[in-house]
Amino acid sequence: MSSSRPPQDSTDPVDVSALAVNVTVPEALRWTDVRRGQEFTLSTLNIRLLPDGTLAAKAYGRPTAGGRGAYVSFPVPADRPELTALIAAAATRAGELWTGHRGPG
């Protein structure tokens, strides 16, 4: 059986430029923020693993009033330890899932 991809040279590591996961914020941890006079409910985190091994996260949400508003990013509040814990737990879980991958489907 032939493969359509060339074999990986073990001396030339794969250049992974980014690792990111999206996580739904549980209802109890969601918060609101305002941008340009419009309130948004933040319900999703995008968590990235940076080259130095630390994590960075942005929160995303939609207008609280509903409608077809844009999906806008916001900083994650630094004074919310429960969000920091969610970020760490999500990164750990993502690592477990990546470790157990079964290759392309």
TORMAR-559924 format. One line per field, with one value per residue (C-alpha): residue number from 1; chain; x, y negated, z negated. Coordinates in pm, 1 decimal. Layout:
% residues N
numi	NUM ...
koldo	A ...
px	X ...
py	Y ...
pz	Z ...
% end
This chain:
% residues 105
numi	1 2 3 4 5 6 7 8 9 10 11 12 13 14 15 16 17 18 19 20 21 22 23 24 25 26 27 28 29 30 31 32 33 34 35 36 37 38 39 40 41 42 43 44 45 46 47 48 49 50 51 52 53 54 55 56 57 58 59 60 61 62 63 64 65 66 67 68 69 70 71 72 73 74 75 76 77 78 79 80 81 82 83 84 85 86 87 88 89 90 91 92 93 94 95 96 97 98 99 100 101 102 103 104 105
koldo	A A A A A A A A A A A A A A A A A A A A A A A A A A A A A A A A A A A A A A A A A A A A A A A A A A A A A A A A A A A A A A A A A A A A A A A A A A A A A A A A A A A A A A A A A A A A A A A A A A A A A A A A A
px	0.0 148.7 109.7 41.6 263.9 642.3 805.3 908.5 1283.2 1345.9 1623.7 1384.8 1110.7 763.0 716.1 394.9 317.6 20.0 -189.5 -531.9 -856.1 -1200.5 -1385.2 -1744.4 -1767.4 -2016.9 -2327.5 -2230.0 -1894.2 -2013.0 -1982.0 -2065.0 -1848.6 -1915.6 -1765.2 -1869.1 -2173.5 -2300.3 -2306.0 -2176.4 -2216.7 -1885.8 -1943.5 -1637.0 -1264.5 -994.3 -687.7 -346.8 -30.7 253.8 604.7 737.3 478.4 251.0 -114.4 -295.3 -671.0 -930.9 -1301.4 -1562.8 -1929.0 -2234.4 -2451.2 -2658.4 -2960.7 -2942.0 -2954.9 -2692.9 -2407.1 -2047.2 -1868.0 -1622.6 -1311.3 -1240.9 -963.1 -1027.2 -1051.6 -734.5 -923.3 -1142.1 -958.5 -1240.5 -1170.7 -796.9 -879.3 -1104.8 -823.9 -573.8 -819.8 -908.4 -541.1 -477.4 -780.0 -675.1 -331.6 -493.6 -704.3 -405.9 -202.8 -475.4 -530.0 -571.4 -447.1 -644.6 -989.5
py	0.0 -334.3 -658.4 -991.2 -1181.5 -1167.9 -998.1 -1234.0 -1271.7 -1217.7 -1479.3 -1746.3 -1798.2 -1902.1 -2277.2 -2315.5 -2685.8 -2687.2 -2473.1 -2604.4 -2473.5 -2624.1 -2571.7 -2648.2 -2855.0 -2692.6 -2906.0 -2979.0 -3126.8 -3342.0 -3717.1 -4028.7 -4305.0 -4613.9 -4716.3 -5034.2 -5071.8 -4717.5 -4450.1 -4103.0 -3773.9 -3584.4 -3212.9 -3067.2 -3066.9 -3022.4 -2890.8 -2884.0 -2708.4 -2953.0 -2846.6 -2899.2 -2656.5 -2919.1 -2963.9 -3262.7 -3294.5 -3520.4 -3518.3 -3538.0 -3618.9 -3760.5 -4062.0 -4006.4 -4162.8 -3903.3 -3974.3 -3923.7 -4095.9 -3999.9 -3733.6 -3960.3 -3878.3 -4014.4 -3965.8 -3710.3 -3887.9 -3824.3 -3855.9 -3548.2 -3244.1 -3016.2 -3116.8 -3062.7 -2714.5 -2646.5 -2747.4 -2517.8 -2226.7 -2270.9 -2272.0 -1956.5 -1784.1 -1891.1 -1740.4 -1412.6 -1410.3 -1489.5 -1213.9 -961.5 -1056.8 -769.0 -942.7 -1071.7 -923.9
pz	0.0 97.5 -90.7 79.4 -160.7 -166.8 -465.7 -743.4 -786.3 -1158.3 -1152.9 -1022.9 -1284.5 -1176.8 -1218.2 -1418.2 -1409.5 -1646.1 -1876.0 -1969.7 -2113.8 -2144.8 -2471.1 -2561.3 -2878.9 -3118.3 -3177.3 -3538.7 -3430.7 -3138.7 -3166.9 -2970.8 -2831.7 -2623.0 -2291.3 -2108.8 -2330.6 -2266.9 -2537.4 -2452.3 -2638.2 -2635.2 -2584.1 -2410.4 -2482.0 -2220.6 -2402.6 -2233.1 -2339.6 -2283.5 -2175.9 -2530.5 -2673.4 -2828.6 -2741.3 -2591.3 -2571.9 -2413.6 -2485.3 -2214.1 -2228.7 -2061.7 -2138.5 -2451.6 -2283.0 -2004.6 -1636.4 -1370.2 -1547.4 -1486.1 -1685.0 -1869.9 -2076.6 -2424.2 -2678.3 -2951.4 -3289.3 -3490.6 -3820.6 -3760.0 -3902.5 -3790.0 -3427.4 -3477.7 -3611.1 -3310.5 -3073.0 -3246.7 -3260.1 -2892.5 -2790.3 -2992.5 -2838.7 -2488.4 -2552.0 -2653.8 -2338.8 -2115.0 -2281.2 -2206.5 -1842.1 -1596.2 -1283.9 -987.4 -955.0
% end
